[in-house]
Amino acid sequence: MGRWKIIFSENIPNQDFVLKRLGAEAQALIDIGHHLRNPVPLKKKDRHVQNFAFIFFSQLDKIRNRVLKIILGLDDYQALRIGKFRLSGENHQWMYDRYSLANELKKCNFQFIVHRTASESYIPHWKSFNLDTEADGTVYKPDSLFMEAIKPFT
């Protein structure tokens, strides 16, 4: 549980700040932490099955990785790991602030470049789409950067 120790703990320092900064994702992790601290009791037989399954599948993963290292060699195995990471979801190759992103948009001939919130747009009724907000209007990922620009017809 190492790196998740704080977010899974019972008393999170500055919890309001964490939720304001990370939004629904942090709340989901806090809920998981609550579940880990207060698990639903299992019958003795079910606990044995659960423990066996955990050990079995964790060992399978280790064995698979060792076999891949042998077959591919260390360099190709590392390349595979990097590739899997890159395809695994949200990771970033570049990071922008509103100034540098606005400059890149200008270079691509965009106009009317503005910094926005998750619920603002030139698009009518944007807020009602709830693309980056929860149903109650709270921002799903408050630490996101929202920019908007218009590309003119040429």
KAZIWO-V774976 format. One record per residue. N is the residue number from 1. D_CENTER is the distance of its C-alpha to the mean C-alpha in whole Angstrom. Layout:
# KAZIWO-V774976
n=N d_center=D_CENTER
n=N d_center=D_CENTER
This chain:
# KAZIWO-V774976
n=1 d_center=17
n=2 d_center=18
n=3 d_center=15
n=4 d_center=14
n=5 d_center=17
n=6 d_center=17
n=7 d_center=14
n=8 d_center=16
n=9 d_center=20
n=10 d_center=22
n=11 d_center=23
n=12 d_center=20
n=13 d_center=21
n=14 d_center=20
n=15 d_center=18
n=16 d_center=19
n=17 d_center=18
n=18 d_center=15
n=19 d_center=14
n=20 d_center=16
n=21 d_center=13
n=22 d_center=10
n=23 d_center=11
n=24 d_center=10
n=25 d_center=7
n=26 d_center=10
n=27 d_center=13
n=28 d_center=11
n=29 d_center=11
n=30 d_center=14
n=31 d_center=16
n=32 d_center=15
n=33 d_center=17
n=34 d_center=20
n=35 d_center=20
n=36 d_center=20
n=37 d_center=23
n=38 d_center=25
n=39 d_center=24
n=40 d_center=27
n=41 d_center=30
n=42 d_center=31
n=43 d_center=34
n=44 d_center=35
n=45 d_center=35
n=46 d_center=32
n=47 d_center=31
n=48 d_center=32
n=49 d_center=31
n=50 d_center=27
n=51 d_center=28
n=52 d_center=30
n=53 d_center=27
n=54 d_center=24
n=55 d_center=27
n=56 d_center=28
n=57 d_center=24
n=58 d_center=23
n=59 d_center=26
n=60 d_center=26
n=61 d_center=23
n=62 d_center=25
n=63 d_center=28
n=64 d_center=26
n=65 d_center=25
n=66 d_center=28
n=67 d_center=30
n=68 d_center=27
n=69 d_center=28
n=70 d_center=32
n=71 d_center=32
n=72 d_center=30
n=73 d_center=31
n=74 d_center=29
n=75 d_center=28
n=76 d_center=27
n=77 d_center=25
n=78 d_center=23
n=79 d_center=22
n=80 d_center=21
n=81 d_center=19
n=82 d_center=17
n=83 d_center=18
n=84 d_center=16
n=85 d_center=13
n=86 d_center=13
n=87 d_center=13
n=88 d_center=10
n=89 d_center=8
n=90 d_center=6
n=91 d_center=8
n=92 d_center=11
n=93 d_center=15
n=94 d_center=16
n=95 d_center=15
n=96 d_center=17
n=97 d_center=19
n=98 d_center=21
n=99 d_center=24
n=100 d_center=23
n=101 d_center=21
n=102 d_center=24
n=103 d_center=26
n=104 d_center=25
n=105 d_center=25
n=106 d_center=29
n=107 d_center=29
n=108 d_center=28
n=109 d_center=31
n=110 d_center=29
n=111 d_center=30
n=112 d_center=30
n=113 d_center=27
n=114 d_center=25
n=115 d_center=22
n=116 d_center=21
n=117 d_center=19
n=118 d_center=17
n=119 d_center=20
n=120 d_center=23
n=121 d_center=24
n=122 d_center=27
n=123 d_center=26
n=124 d_center=29
n=125 d_center=27
n=126 d_center=23
n=127 d_center=22
n=128 d_center=24
n=129 d_center=21
n=130 d_center=18
n=131 d_center=16
n=132 d_center=13
n=133 d_center=15
n=134 d_center=16
n=135 d_center=19
n=136 d_center=21
n=137 d_center=20
n=138 d_center=17
n=139 d_center=14
n=140 d_center=11
n=141 d_center=9
n=142 d_center=12
n=143 d_center=11
n=144 d_center=11
n=145 d_center=15
n=146 d_center=17
n=147 d_center=20
n=148 d_center=22
n=149 d_center=25
n=150 d_center=28
n=151 d_center=29
n=152 d_center=33
n=153 d_center=35
n=154 d_center=37
